[in-house]
Amino acid sequence: MSSIIEKYYNDNNVAPALVKQKIERLGRNPDIEKEFEYWIENKQYRPDSMEIEGYTAQKLSQLSKYLIGEGAFMLLIELREAPDKAHKKIARGFKVK
C-alpha cells in the first residue's frame, strides 16, 4: 500500500472500508496508482499521462468537477476494467442525484 495514497485518504476522512476498496483497485493498476501519487504530491497531472480508452486522468477531470483528482483516477481504472460501464457513465454525465 502506498503511504502517500493512504495519507491522502486519511487526511480527507474517507471511511476505512472505502479506503480498503480503493487501495485494492489501485493495487491492481500500479501504473494508475503511480500517476495518482504524482497528482497527490504535485497537484497536477503528469504531462506524459497514460491514455485508456481515449481518456487521460486530465481529460476526465475536464468533464466534471466531480472528477478532479481522485475521481479521474478511479474512472480510469473503470475504463480499463469495465469499459462499457465506464463509457455509459461518461455518456450520462455526472449529475448529482
NORLIN-V232530 format. One record per pair of residues at least 4 apart in sequence whose C-alpha atoms are under 7 Angstrom apart, sorted by the first residue. I is the first residue (numbers start at 1). J is the second residue. If there is no record, write none. Layout:
i/j
I/J
I/J
//
This chain:
i/j
1/23
2/6
3/7
4/8
4/37
5/9
5/37
6/10
7/11
8/12
9/13
9/14
9/19
10/14
14/18
14/19
15/19
16/20
17/21
18/22
19/23
20/24
21/25
22/26
23/27
24/28
25/29
26/30
26/32
26/33
27/33
29/33
30/34
31/35
32/36
32/73
33/37
34/38
35/39
35/46
36/40
36/73
37/41
38/42
39/43
39/44
39/45
45/58
49/56
50/56
51/55
51/56
52/56
52/76
52/79
52/80
53/79
55/59
55/60
56/60
57/61
57/72
57/73
57/76
58/62
59/63
60/67
60/72
61/65
61/67
61/68
61/69
61/72
64/94
66/71
67/71
67/72
68/72
69/73
70/74
71/75
72/76
73/77
74/78
75/79
75/86
76/80
77/81
78/82
78/83
78/86
79/83
79/86
82/86
83/87
84/88
85/89
86/90
87/91
88/92
89/93
//
